[in-house]
Amino acid sequence: MRSSVATGSQNTVLTGRGGVFPQVTMSTLRRLREAPRHLLVCEKSNFGHVKSRHRQHVETHYHNYRVSFLIPECGILSKELKNLVMEIGPYYLVKNLPLHELIAHEFINNFVKKGSCYALTYNTNIDQDNTVALLPNVVTLDLMDSSFSPESKKYKRASWALNEKKPLKFNFLLAWHHEGAEESTVMSYFSKYQIQEHQPKIALSTIRDLQCPLLQSGELEGKPEESCSAPELFDWLGAVFSNVELNNQSFSFVSTYCCPQPSILVEKAYLCTITGFIVSEKICLLLEQLCHYFDDPKLTPWVTLSVQGFADSPVSWRENEHGFRKGGEHLYNFVVFSNQDYWLQMAVGANDDCPP
């Protein structure tokens, strides 16, 4: 089942003649009402279903900036999940790297053909600057093509264009995932450039007395007085991740948001947030481990895994062009149920294509 919801923020403007509130012109009102719109696509399936596309959606969302998972009724992370979080792996910042280095035959043989290599220009704005991204196995200039050899006309022309005609240099974030015991050689390969190794930042916390929406895996749109809908959960998760108070008290001038109804109060919930340049393969492992969380009986009927992409990535999913405009969002969220059903929520800005 799949549904899409177009949402937009609303602006409330108070006007008056003199005194407390200033006058606002009609043109200003029109401009304030032009809030950026967003597209949220929701679908449900089961991890055991032969046509489930959960892995495909994760693997084709290449440039991941932040990963968070929330486990209600949990105070201590399992050993398996904690080990996986701590083994997410490093990423690298290479400064002033000539673009032609990414099509060098040695680079292709050492990294592209031996694993999944991801690269994204750092501190560039897609609506203002030249931006470059390297996608694993899916690129406009196919580095895996057998005809792309140092002797071929295709390679020589590309090399000439990037070496001589347009010798561009960028600061790159780079991540490499490979199988086996072979140690990463990224640092030594780019040693003639300024390169830094970074570890993802990991934040672990226990949230006390959290009001959680009631969900039914088969009811994506919710049922009045029985369960909440997927869009309602999506908004609630955003508030939880942003540490927003959910009690809707009359004296609060920051937020009047509260947990959607029906809901239940849980004594504690475990929140883990990983920030860095996180490869899709590691996210697949996290999702798989969260599915195994229900191998033993648990108090909570669901957990969530949320992934946020870089705002200035030139693509969202696959080769779908991504635009920034006013938000730059492209993100997705899995709700994993104890019966192995799942909801998948994918969100992009209005300028982007509909998520796959």
Secondary structure as GFF3:
##gff-version 3
##sequence-region A 1 356
A	DSSP	beta_strand	2	8	.	.	.	ID=ss1
A	DSSP	alpha_helix	26	33	.	.	.	ID=ss2
A	DSSP	beta_strand	37	46	.	.	.	ID=ss3
A	DSSP	alpha_helix	54	59	.	.	.	ID=ss4
A	DSSP	beta_strand	64	72	.	.	.	ID=ss5
A	DSSP	alpha_helix	79	86	.	.	.	ID=ss6
A	DSSP	beta_strand	91	98	.	.	.	ID=ss7
A	DSSP	three_ten_helix	99	103	.	.	.	ID=ss8
A	DSSP	alpha_helix	105	107	.	.	.	ID=ss9
A	DSSP	pi_helix	108	112	.	.	.	ID=ss10
A	DSSP	beta_strand	116	121	.	.	.	ID=ss11
A	DSSP	beta_strand	133	134	.	.	.	ID=ss12
A	DSSP	alpha_helix	153	160	.	.	.	ID=ss13
A	DSSP	pi_helix	161	165	.	.	.	ID=ss14
A	DSSP	beta_strand	169	177	.	.	.	ID=ss15
A	DSSP	alpha_helix	186	189	.	.	.	ID=ss16
A	DSSP	beta_strand	194	198	.	.	.	ID=ss17
A	DSSP	beta_strand	201	213	.	.	.	ID=ss18
A	DSSP	alpha_helix	230	241	.	.	.	ID=ss19
A	DSSP	beta_strand	263	278	.	.	.	ID=ss20
A	DSSP	alpha_helix	280	292	.	.	.	ID=ss21
A	DSSP	three_ten_helix	293	295	.	.	.	ID=ss22
A	DSSP	beta_strand	302	309	.	.	.	ID=ss23
A	DSSP	beta_strand	330	337	.	.	.	ID=ss24
A	DSSP	beta_strand	341	349	.	.	.	ID=ss25
###
